[in-house]
Amino acid sequence: MSLSQSQPIHYELHDPDVRLMLKVRDGDAAAFEELVIRYQGRLLTVLEHLVGNREQAEDLAQETFLRVFKARERYEPGAKFCTWLFTIANNAASNALRSKSRRKEVGVPDRANTDTSSFGLDQMAVAASSLMPARVIDKAEAAAVVRQALETLGERQKMALLLSKFEGMSYQDIAEAMGLSVQATKSLLSRARVNLQRILSPYMDEGIRPTGSGVESGADDETGGTGQDGPEDES
């Protein structure tokens, strides 16, 4: 039996969400509802930070789940369900961002007074806290700094970083979701971390080095990661 033939068996056995999606394929509406409940918050968090707008993120999340439902009869479990889901979400978001770019809507909306997925940014704010000055800084201020830094990243760097930090995806899963090689994914994440560190460096106290495993670190999330440039040329 080939690897491609064995993969569906592997994922069906080890991923409960794959088993739910197989029920959806068989016409189980309750299983689809369960998947939506499990993933809608996580999907919204990633999409909102990717596109920079809550309303658009909600539309894209709805579009993603609609695509999942439409594809149910053709579904084959060749990857983790979350990897497959975020592949669809990445494609939807990429299309939306390209369309936005064509319309020259390049401004970043002011979200200071909006109800955003702050718990997601809080994660990054805490991770980047060692870059902040010694003075007292509240979560909102730290999150705003991180948000501004994220907005400077390219689309692919931002997506890879969000999947790594918010979803805890491995290099392999991120690579599958974004249609990249594992080496290109390592390179993409390495450059994203370097770029964030450069942007956040004004908040460092002189002589204080970043600590911990947050977004500021140039170290890889997984043992054995090289962080060296691969074939991916996305800046």
BELMO-V447656 format. One record per pair of residues at least 12 apart in sequence whose ideal C-beta (glycine too) atoms are under 7 Angstrom apart, sorted by the first residue. I is the first residue (numbers start at 1). J is the second residue. Records with the same first field share a line. If there is no record, write none. Layout:
I = J / J
This chain:
7 = 78
8 = 76 / 77 / 78
11 = 77 / 79 / 80
12 = 77
15 = 80 / 81
17 = 35 / 38 / 81 / 82
18 = 77 / 81
20 = 34 / 35
21 = 35 / 75 / 81
22 = 77
24 = 72
25 = 72 / 73 / 75
32 = 69
36 = 65
39 = 85
40 = 61
42 = 167
43 = 61 / 64 / 89
44 = 57 / 58 / 61 / 117
45 = 117 / 120 / 166
46 = 162 / 163 / 166 / 167
47 = 60 / 61 / 89 / 93
48 = 116 / 117
49 = 120 / 150 / 162
50 = 93 / 158 / 159 / 162
51 = 93 / 96 / 97
52 = 108 / 109 / 151
53 = 109
54 = 114 / 116
56 = 96
60 = 89 / 92 / 93 / 96
63 = 92
64 = 85 / 88 / 89 / 92
67 = 88
68 = 85 / 88
79 = 176
80 = 173
82 = 167
83 = 173 / 176 / 177
86 = 163 / 167 / 177
87 = 176 / 177
90 = 159 / 177 / 178
94 = 155
97 = 155
108 = 151
118 = 143
120 = 166
121 = 143 / 146 / 147
122 = 139 / 143
123 = 165 / 166
124 = 146 / 165 / 215
125 = 139 / 142 / 143 / 146
127 = 212 / 214 / 215 / 216
128 = 146 / 200 / 214 / 215 / 216
129 = 142
130 = 210 / 211 / 212 / 216
131 = 200 / 203 / 204 / 210 / 216
132 = 203
133 = 203 / 205
134 = 205
145 = 200 / 203
149 = 196 / 199 / 200
152 = 199
153 = 192 / 195
154 = 234 / 235
156 = 178 / 188 / 234
157 = 188 / 191 / 192 / 195 / 234
159 = 178
160 = 174 / 178 / 185 / 188 / 189 / 192
161 = 189 / 192 / 215
163 = 177
164 = 189 / 221
165 = 215
170 = 222
171 = 185 / 186 / 222 / 225
180 = 232
181 = 230 / 231
183 = 230 / 231
184 = 230 / 231 / 232
186 = 220 / 225 / 226 / 227 / 230
187 = 228 / 229 / 230 / 232
188 = 232 / 234
190 = 218 / 227
193 = 215 / 216 / 217 / 218
194 = 218
196 = 215 / 216
197 = 210 / 216 / 218
200 = 216
